[in-house]
Structure formats: structure tokens, C-alpha cells
Amino acid sequence: MFIKDIFVKDVGRNIQSVVKVSENIGKEIVEIDEYVITQEIFGYIEKFIDTYKNSFVMKNDAIGFWISGFFGSGKSHFLKILYYILKKINLDLLIKNNECLGLIKNELEFVAGISKDVIIFNIDSKNIKEESMLDVFVNEFNAMRGFSSRYGFICELEEQLSDENIFDDFKEEFLKISNVSWEEGRDKFYFYNEQLVKALSVCKNFGLDVAQEYFLNIEKNYKMNIDNFARKVNDYLNKNGEDHSIVFMVDEVSQFIADDVNKILNLQTIVEELSIKCLGRAFVIVTSHVDILDMVSNKKYDFSKIQSRFKNKFYLSSVNIGEVLCNRLLVKKDEFKSLIEEFYDEKKFFIKTKFGSELSITNNQNSINKDSFMRYYPFLPYQLELLREIIFYMMKNNVISRDISKGERSLINCFQKVLINFKDNDINCVVPFYMFYDAISDFIDYNHQYIFLILKDYTMLDEFDINILKVLFLIKYVPNLVGNIDTILSLIISDISLEQSMLNKVKNSLSKLINEGFVNRDGDKFYFLSKNERDINYKIIRSNVNSHDINDLLCREIFDEIIGITKFKYRGKNYFGINQLFDNMEYKVSKSNLIGIKILMTNYDENFNLDLIRVTSIIENNVIVYLDDDKNLIEEINLYLKLDKFLKYNKDFYKESFFEIINQKEIEHFNRLERVKVLILDGIKNSKIFVNGEMLCKNSSSINEIFRLALNELISCRFNKLFYVDKILDSPRDIVEALNNNKILSEILNCNSLFIQELEKFLIDSREMNISDVIFHFKQIPYGFNKNDVLFGILYLVKEGKLSCEYSLNKLEEFILSRSSLNKIIINFLDYGEKCKFNIYKKLFEKIFDKKYFVNTFDELKISSCDDFNEILHRIKLVKNISKNNGVYLNTQFINKFESFTFQVKDGNLHDIDEDYILRKFDKFELVYNFYTSVQLEIFKKGVAVVEIFDKDKNFIVDKIDVCECAFKIKNILNSESLYSSIAELRGYIDDFYQVHNLYLQQTIKSIGKFLDSEISKFIDESLLIDLKEKLKKCTSLFDSYGVKMESIFLKDRGTINE
């Protein structure tokens, strides 16, 4: 039993799938007979009749009708049916074929009987670039009246002649003169200008010159705008009677308008003016594949008026076209309906699974059940909506010509063509979706059609491969429809019973198509490649990628992105740098790092096995990660790197010519990298990790946590003496603080006692060693101690006198605080016996006294240096006496401490022998001694005297800048720690002070002397006056001189008068 046998009507019969509004002669009966009035269409007809009737009767402004619907939804056919109703063309046949119309028969006949003119035209066919919306309306209106539809001024002439009732006479006269009918000649008036003028002169009784001028004036003065047009329409309606109306029926208005804002504004104004001028007697009905709201929503202009004028909006949905398709093409004979239903029941699970909701593009209206399966069979319900979506998005992407919606191509026509090609198949098959390719192939652009053209002679691919390619082409531009194997299988399968064998066949076919460069794979998605895409893809595939690039990408993603551990802090204490290795390649490796993470892949070494990896993890100080060789991963990386290289070096070159393709490749580039990351992450999660010869048990889902656990295991095994240090020192400042704080020192020594013992033992065996070498030794396996902990141990042993060093403990502390280099500092481990003590003190004494001591024991050294120390002690005593006798107690506290310190040095009783510190003390004593036993002391005393004088006199000096300056400098030197080195400078300031001060003093003494002679001498005894003058001469300060003056005034006031 074949498919063609199950239908009521012959599937090959001629079905007018696309109705052209401009063609109606002889086709009315066919168009009416084929038309299916669905429930949706019936509702729109009923609403149209009511609105038209009410607008006409009530004279309201609801004159606009906007009919929208997708490609092939029947907009033009519906418009034509409304035309037949209004014109009362075969109305009885229409009502007879559609019982539902019988319910509104009276209303239909009433509307049909109204006096009217109906103008129907496809405006897109009038789309001449310079024509506006108004031009088309005017031309169609003129043509309906029998006037010229090409030249407005010719129509103006015709109107004037018609108004004078001489138009027919004019046409007869023109025919006589030119032997050409006026209808033929008027569009070529420039050839028949002489004949036109002659005919005009006869009819108007004008001379030839007047007739010529008359015609030229009409041409010159002709102007047409929307207001004039609306007035002309209204005048025409008035001439034909008060109840006469006119209907403009405009097909494909959206294609005519496209993105031209002026045309939209034209349409808006035309409808508005017709509404105002004609008072509900002029109607405009348009069809558009775009809803009015979508057409104007993205414009920057206000289109609220056009929406208000087109209040009546009819949208023809896919439900409507589906019902039409089933009624016009797929009506089955009753005897086959049960067979189809049985077939559905038998294969129901597969049908619902493979052809169910995943492929229903927009809603549930195409979901499969027994009833829908039977009505659409041998098609599937989703195929109608999917094909509509495919054509819509192909047109949007300029893949398919917009002409597909003209001529003999529509959705119904596509389905009929497929059905004709499928009619000889067995009844137990369904139409595979790839067959729709042939139905639309004539309208596909060259860039895509080229691929299928070259396949005609392509021997590498068979018919099944090409059908797969057709499927991928058809769904290429449909968003949210993923071209994976499941989708392809659903769209390619015809015989449901072969589903399992088809799966492998599809996979093999896809591999062939990829290899031949017709399909691109992006993860689990497959994409058809157009000619341009194929050319670019070929350039991408041809580029070379070496293994180093692949490994480098793997390393970046594994080590930098996924694991992300370059430094590891073990149990919150020590930091360990981590080497990063991949197979035989060192990714990020440092000699200072003692442990690492090593990634191995199964293609690393064919002799590698798990037992060998276990042994390797024991020998090497690395966490070993064993990855399975994922061919998909390597393939994805290879494709990603090729694409990356292409975009890096060719992106700008191709960007302008192939903008969309390059954008798609950039998206693919991103997706491939993301997929590589996912595959690598899965590989790491499923890898085998070996530490110390054992496979790690991965209890955590966090990759970072798994590797931290592995590193913990590795460190605890390799660095088995790391626990010797329990108290960590984080910085050099912590070291210095610990050495100078007994409480902290005691705590650290208690916690790190095992380390101190290990360090001391190592240094005893080594005897002499560089500090840096000691630090390096204890950083290695099995210790892993940090630098600060080792430095603390070394400085502690120096402090205890168990290590000798050319630098003192204080100096070493300065070194580590300033982070100076320790490479050249040598330390020696000492027994700290008598010999050691002798060597230290001998060296110290020789530096203190700048002489050599030729002795062999410490006792001999003490005897030999006794006189030298006694001399120091004698000098100390002398300094004390001088200080006391002169009343100068500068540095007396230091002298007292230094005396005790000298005895300690002399007897060898120092606890911490800091050579620099000791020598600085003896150098300072020399300065103090020289001060007290030289002229420096006298100069110091004079400086003190100056300060005392200045403090007494400063309030008596009027202009005291020079004096003050000297006095302040003297004060600063006296209080300075560098006093001893500034004595010479001090002497100069003292001289400068006295030089200036003496000028003030002599002036004051002279002034007060005059005061005594003039004011005091008369009132006191002469002997008293002589005493006052003697006192005045001896004054060394202004303060004292003014004291003499005050004394004289006191004596005068007391009344001791010279009698």
C-alpha cells in the first residue's frame, strides 16, 4: 500500500498555493473552491463584516484593517476572499462550500449589496524606487476611474474633460488624428503631443496655440499631495451618491515599506486624511507579514496615529495554515484512517520521543497525539512550524530570496511538492525532513546552493550523506534548534523500524562530511558550511599545530586555572614552592622548589603502566597525576588552537568581507575553549593520583582540595623531620625580639629543642661553615625548615658562645633586619674552653690598646695587660677629680659605668663579647678624658658662662638678633652629643658673643655712670658714690649694671644725703 492511495484527492492536482491579488480573471471559482474557512478565518470575516457595516452606517473612523501573518499563512488569499465578498463574486458558492458562512449569510449579502468601488492591488509589485505610498494609491485610484495611472497631469486633463462631458469626444478625435487609441497613446504623449493638441483644440474650440498652452499649463501646475488626494476621493464619492463607498485593498504593504520611515508616514497620513475627508466611506485594508506593532516599535518617530487608524488587526496564525493544509491536501479516505491510527499506536513511544516536544518550535499546537498524527500523516505536526521558522530565518539572513513568497511557492506548495516526491513510499513511513530542501532549493542563494551543486559529481559522498547535509542546512539559522545527533536522527529518519541501525549510519556520515569539509563540529553540535564558511574553514584546518602548543595549553589550563597551586603552606606553617611538570616537559620549575606536581598522559610512554607510576611516585618528590588519553580532548584542543591561530593572524583581513562568519568563528573559538576546560576538568577529576607509591583516595569534590591533600601526604612523608620546628618565626624582627625577650626565647627553645639539637650536631660535624650553606642544608629533605627558623638557631648559638663569628650578635641582628646578604659570613662551632676564651680576649685587648701581646694563656694575658688597664683606671680617677674640682659633671654617669665595665673586661668576666660595642665604649672614654685634661674644659666652662650671662641679660637688649644667634648656637653645642668634636666651633661662637655683648655692656655702664653723676650724686655721700662707681666698673652683665642703678635709686630714696 502506497502513500498516494490514502488521500481523497489526487496529491498531484494543480493547487494554486499562492493567490495573486492582481490575477482574478477566470480563477474566481478555483480560488473560492480551494479556500478553507477555518474557525479563525470565520471569526475575522464576521468581525470585518460588522466593522465595515457599522463604519459605513455610523460614519466613524474605523476604516483601517491590518491583516498580518507569516509566509504562506494565506494573507493574500484571505484578502481576495474579502474582495469577492465585497464585489459579490460567486458569493453563493463561497457560502455553499463553507457551512459556517450560512450563519451570517444576510450580513454578507447586505455588505455585498452596498454601492462601492473596490480597488485591489499588490503594492510590492509597484515598488519603483521613486514612488511613494501616495503615488501608488493615486495611480490605482486613477486607473479604477479609467484615467491615466502613469502621469498625474494627464489624469488631471482627463478629469477636466470628463467634468465637461467631452472626454469621449476627445478620445474619438485623438483616434481619428493618430490612428491610436487614447488609452495606448496617453502613456506616450511625448510622441503624440501634436495629435493631442489638435484633438484638444477641436473638442475645446481652441486654436492650436491656445490648446498647446492649455496643456502645458496643466502639466506645469499639476501638484498632488495627500490632502488633495483625499479631497479627490471624497469628490468622487459625492458624485456617485451619498451612500457610495470605496475600498482600497493593498497586498504586501510591509515589503513595500521595508525600513522606509517616509512610506510608513505616508500610509499613516493617507488613512488619517481619508478618514477625516470621507467620513467613513473610504476603507483601507492591507496585508503584511509583520504585525503593525513590530513594524513601528523600533522607530524613533511617533506612530501612535497609524495604530489608531488600523484599529482592526487580523493575525493569521500557524493554526490556521495547519488546518488549511490538512483540509486542502491531506484529507484521508475513511478506510485508511484506522490503519494510520494502528501504526501510531504501535510506534507511539518512538514517535513521541523522536518527534515530540523537542522539535515543536514555538508552542504545543504541533505536539503529537493520535488525532494530530492522523491528520498530518505522512507529515509530522512539527514540520509545518519548523519549515515556517526555517524560511523566516533564512530570509532574515538573506539565505533565501523573498521571491519565495511569490509565484507558485508557498508552504502548501512546499508540502505538495514533497508529498508528490514521497507518494510512492510504503504507508508505514513518515516524510523525512530533508525532503523539504528540494521544495525551496530554487530560491537559495549561490553561497549556499553552490555546495549542493558541486555534490552532484562528488563521488566521496553518497545520497544518505547529502541528505544529512540538507538537514543541517535547513536548520542552520533556526535559533535554539541544536544540530546534535538526536536532532539529525529525528529529521533524517523515515522508516521508524530502522532507528537503531540509522544511529551508527548518521555518525559515520557526519564523520565523512567533516573530513570532506562540508560540516563543522563544535562539541556535540554539527553545522552546515556555506561556500564562504567552507573556504575559511579549509584555511583553518590547513594550519599546523605542534605538540608543544597542545601541551602548553594543557599546562596553562591544568596548572594555572584548575589546580592553581604554585606555593603550598603545610599545616599553616612552612611554605613550599611547587614545581609543575607535564610528561617530559618542565612547565614552571625552580631549583629552589623541592617538590612538585607531575601530569602524565597515557600517550606519554607506551611502556608506562600503573606499577611503574607507583615506583616513580616513590623515587620522585612529586605528586604523580595519571590522565587517560582522551582523544576528544586532544581533537578539541587541536581545533581550538587552529582556530586561535587563524583569528590571531587573519581576523582583521577577513572581518570586513565576512563579518558574520568571523563573528561566528569568534563565538566558536570561545565555546571550544570552554569545552576544552570542561574536558580537562573531567579528566583531572577522573585521573589517578599517586603519592609515595600509593593511589590517593579522592574524598573531596574540590580539585584544589584533592591536590592539597596529596601535597600534605607528600610533604609529611618526605620531610619527616619537619616537626622538629614546632614554633615558627615569621620574620627577622621576630628573631631579634625572641633573642632579647627571655620569656619568648624560653618558649621557642622548648618547642624547637629537637631542631636546636640537630643544628648543634650538624655544626659540630661541620666545624666551619657559611651561614647561607647552613640555611640551604636545613631547607632540604628531610627538614624543610624556613630561613628564619634556621637563622634563629644560629644566632642563639652565637649568643650562647657556642658559635664564633667575625661579627657580633648585634651586628648579625642588624644584618638580618636589613636583609643583607649572608653569603660571606662564616661561623665556627666552639668548645668554649680556656683556649677559646684566651683567643677572644687576646684579640680584643690588642684592638683596645693597639699593641700585640705575646702570651699563650689567659692568665698571662691578664698579667701582661694589667698595667694598661691600670693606666685606664688611673685616667678614670683623674677625670673624676677634675670634674669635681671644676664643678663640671659632664658624662659622669658614663665614667662611673665605664669604670665597672673596665674591671669586667680586665678580668674576662663579660657575658656577651660584642667587640664593636666594647671598642666603642673605650673610644668614647678617650674623648671624655681628652676633654677633661685639655683646654676643652675651659672652653666648655666659658660657654656655660655665656649661657648664664645671656639668660640674665636677654630682656635688657633691645636689638638682640646677633647676641641671640650666638647664644643659641652655643647652647646647641653644649647639649649636643657631638660636643667633643665641636669645641673649636664653640670657641668661635663664644668670642663672637662677647664681642657683641661687650658693646651693649659698655654703653650701658657709661649711661648709668652719667645717671649717677647727674641724678644721684647730690643726694648721697661721696664715699657711697665712689663705691657704686667701682661696682659698676666690675659688672660683666647688663643685669648686674642695672642692679647698681637700682641700688643708687634706693640709697637716694632712703634719704642718706651728703650734708
Secondary structure, 3 states (H helix, E strand, C coil): CEHHHHECCCCCCCCCCCCCCCCCCCCHHHHHHHCCCCHHHHHHHHHHHHHHHHHHHHCCCCCEEEEEECCCCCHHHHHHHHHHHHHCCCHHHHHHHCHHHHHHHHHHHHHHHCCEEEEEEEHHHHCCCCCCHHHHHHHHHHHHCCCCCCCHHHHHHHHHHHHCCCHHHHHHHHHHHHCCCHHHHHHHCCCCHHHHHHHHHHHHCCCHHHHHHHHHHHHHHCCCCHHHHHHHHHHHHHHCCCCCEEEEEEECHHHHHCCCHHHHHHHHHHHHHHHHHHCCCEEEEEEECCCHHHHHCCCCCCCHHHHHHCCEEEEECHHHHHHHHHHHCCCECHHHHHHHHHHHHHCHHHHHHHCCHHHCCCCHHHCCCHHHHHHHCCCCHHHHHHHHHHHHHHHHCCCECHHHHCCCCCHHHHHHHHHHHHCCCECCCCCCHHHHHHHHHHHECHHHHHHHHHHHHCCCCCHHHHHHHHHHHHHCCCCCCCCCHHHHHHHHCCCHHHHHHHHHHHHHHHHHHHHCCCEEEECCEEEECCHHHHHHHHHHHHCCCCHHHHHHHHHHHHHHHHHCCCEEEECCCEEEEEEEEECCEEEECCCCCCEEEEEEECCCCCCCCHHHHHHHHHHCCEEEEEECCCHHHHHHHHHHHHHHHHHHHHHHHHHCCCHHHHHHHHHHHHHHHHHHHHHHHHHHHCCEEEECCEECCCCCCCHHHHHHHHHHHHHHHHCCCHHHCCCCCCCHHHHHHHHCCHHHHHHHHHHCHHHHHHHHHHHHHHCEEEHHHHHHHHHCCCCCCCHHHHHHHHHHHHHCCCEEECCCHHHHHHHHHCCCCCCCCEEEECCCCHHHHHHHHHHHHHHHHCCCCCCCCHHHHHHHCHHHHHHHHHHHHHHHHHHHHHCCCCCHHHHHHHHHHHHHHHHCCCCCCCHHHHHHHHHHHHHHHHHHCCCHHHHHHHHHHHHHHHHHHCCCCCCCHHHHHHHHHHHHHHCCCCHHHHHHHHHHHHHHHHHHHHHHHHHHHHHHHHHHHHHHCCCCCHHHHHHHHHHHHHCCCHHHHHHHHHHHHHHHHHCCCCC
